Amino acid sequence: MGVKLEVFRMTIYLTFPVAMFWIANQAEWFEDYVIQRKRELWPPEKEDQRRELEEFKERRRKQRQEKLPRPSSQSNSHIHT
């Protein structure tokens, strides 16, 4: 029974990866499942969302610039002397 068992195990070891490779590379399955799932997780951006994001970025950039200390003319005067 040892040889028959080994042949069975070897068949399973070889069949499983080949079958998974074949199933995973079916174009119809890929389009139906994977692409649809990707669209559910990351829907395409809408123009309103993009505009709001750009406006938010611009507001944050202005806030950061207002908080940064501005160089004074006195601090630059000692460099030239």
Residue pairs with C-beta under 8 A, 6 or more apart in sequence:
23 29
24 30
